Amino acid sequence: MKSTVSVQVDADVMLRLISHLKVRGGAQDVCEAVSGAVGLWLREQSQLPFDCDPASVRGYQWKSLFLPEGTEIRSWSYGEHNYARVVGDDLIHKGKSVTPNAFAQSCARSMRNAWKDLSVRRPQDKQFKMAHRLRLELAEQARQPQTIPAAKAGPADPSMALLLAALQAQLQSAPSPTPVAAPERSAQPGPPRPLTPGEGWNLPERRKFRFRLEDVAFD
């Protein structure tokens, strides 16, 4: 059985989440959506340096894909590359704040699908990768079972440490199923049946009449 805990969520954020799930349709549960969002946040935080303050992390949120500050976006058109860079919380191209879709269309001078036209290189990436591939990998990670990563050396949030300790205590206190032992069978057979006649076995028959069962039942 999966253990769960209750947390407080801002009412406005919860209403926006419910509205978003309603627009998307399907049978997705609100609790599953919140759990998936927390899992995505944990994966993003695990890629940050240990001395980095999560409250000061800045970047551009492109739909479900978060681009931390310093991310480069590249577009190929008319035989040359065009670049945009995440500065603070904005995507900047030629000194102006743009959206990925506007950046792709300005470089190609036509309607383009930004997810399939742009490639992304985040600060932790060694090379550029197509945006739609990153989005597919993110969706695949969200569908996988969430696991709590092992704690690493470094400063940690006290509230998160208390939450992990509570979850670990619940898992340890859960009763484990006890295997039922099969009944042991005797390896040696029992004593042989006595064949020696007992006392009085040769006495005369005391019954005067004998009946067959079929004569009594069907007479």
N, C-alpha and C positions, 0 to 999 in steps of 0.2 A: 504494500500500500504506500502511495506517495504521500510524504509529509508536506503540509502547507502552513504558511503563516500569513497573518493579516497586516497590511501596511496602509498608511493614509496617503491618498492621492488627491491633488487639488481638483475641486469640482469642475472648474473650467476645462482642465485637461481631460478629465473623464468624459465630459459631454462631447468634446471634440473627437475623442477616440470612438465613442459610440456612433457619432455621426459619420465618421470615416468608415467604420465597419458596415454601417447601413448602406452607404453609397457603393462600397465594393461588393456587397451581397455575399451569399454563401452562408455557411453555418459556423463561422468562426466564433469562438467563445471569447468574451471580454477578458477573462482570466488568462486564457492562452495568449492573447495579444499582448497583455501586460508582461507576462513571463517572457515572451519572445523579445519584447523591447528591452527588458533588463538584460537578457542574454547578449543582445547586440551591443549594448552599452559596455558590458563587461569585456567583450572581445576587443572593442575599441580601446578601452582603458589598459588592457594587457599589452598593447603595442606601444604605450607611452613610456618614457623613461621613469625610473622609480622616484627621481627627485622632482618630477613634474607635478604641479598642483592641478588636479582635474578641474577645479573651479575656474582656472585661468586659461583653459584650452579654448582656442578660437579656431574657426573654420567655416566652410560653406556647406550647408545641408542641401544636397541635390536629391530630392525625393527621398528614397531609402538609403542613399549612399552619402556618407559623411566624408568630406574632403578637408582634412586638417590644414592649418595655415602652412604655406610653403608648397602646397600641391601645384603641379604644373599640368595644364590641359593643352593638348596639341591637336591641330587640325591640318589635314593635307588637302590642298586645292591649288590648281593652276601651277603645278610643278614646284611648290614650295610649302614649307611648314609655317603655320601661324601658332602663336603661343598666347595663353592666358595664364594668370597665376592667382592663387588664393592669397589675399592679403587681409589679415584680420578676419572679418566675417563676410567679405565680399570677394567676388571673382572679378579681377581687373584685367582689361585688355585695352592697350593704348591709353592708359590713364583714366579709363572710364569703367564704372561698375556695370557688368553685363550678366546675363543669365547664360547657361550653357547652350540653350537653344538659339539665343540671339547671336552668340559668338559663332556657332556653326553656320548660321545663315549669312552672317556678314562676311565670312571668309569664302564661302561657296557662291555667294550672290544668288542663291536659290533656296527653295524649301529643302531642308535636310532633317533626317532623324538624328538628333544629337547623340543618342545612346550608341548608334552604330557608326557615327561619323567621327566622334572624338575619342582620343586615347588619353589615359590618365596615368600620372606617376606621382604617387604620394611620397612624403619624406622617407618612409621606411622601404619604399620599393626601389629595386635596382634598375628597372626598365619600365617603359610605358606598356600599358595594357588597355585593351578596348573597354569602353565604359560599360557596354552591355554584358561583357564577360564578368566584370566586377559585380554587377547587379545580380547575375545568375548565381555566382558563388555566394553572395550574401544571402540570397533566398534559400540556397541549399543548406547553408549553415543554420538558418533559422528553423528548418524542418528537422534537423538532427536533434537527438536528445541532449538536453542541457546538463552539463556536468560542472561541478565546482572545482576549479583548478587548484593545484597544491599551492600553499602560501609560499612566497619567496621572501628573501631577506630584503628589508627596506622599510621605510615609513608606511604605515597603513592607517586607514580611517578607523577610529575606535568603534564607531557605530557598525561598520561593516564587520569588524572583528567579532563584536558581540553577536551579530546575526549569524555568522558562520559557526560560532561556538554553540549557539542555541540549536542550529540545524544538526550539528554533529552530535549533540547530546540526545536529540530526539531519535536519530538513527541508531545510536548505541543502546538506547533504552527500549527500542522495539523488540518484542519477543521473537526469537528465531524459531522456526518450526523444528520440532523434535522428531527425528526419524523413528518410525515404529519398527521395533525389532521383530523379525520373523520368529515364530515359535520353534524352539529347538526340537529336533527329531532324534529319537534314540538310535544310535548307530548299531546296537546289537538287538537281535530279536528276543522276545520274551521267552519264558521257560516253556518247554514242550508240554503238550496236553497229556495228562496221565491216561494211560490205556489199561491199567490194572483194574479188573472188576472189583467193585466195592462189596460191602457186606449186604447180604440179602438179595443179590441179583438173581439167584436161582430159585427163589420162592415161587409157589404156584400162582397163577393168575387169579386175582380176587374178583374180577369183573365177570358177570354171568352172561351179559348180552354185549354184542358189538354191532355198531351201526356204521355204515359208510356215509360220508358227508353228502354225497350226491343223492343217496336214497332219502335222507332227511329233508334236503332242500327242495327236491322235485317230486316228492311223493304225491 
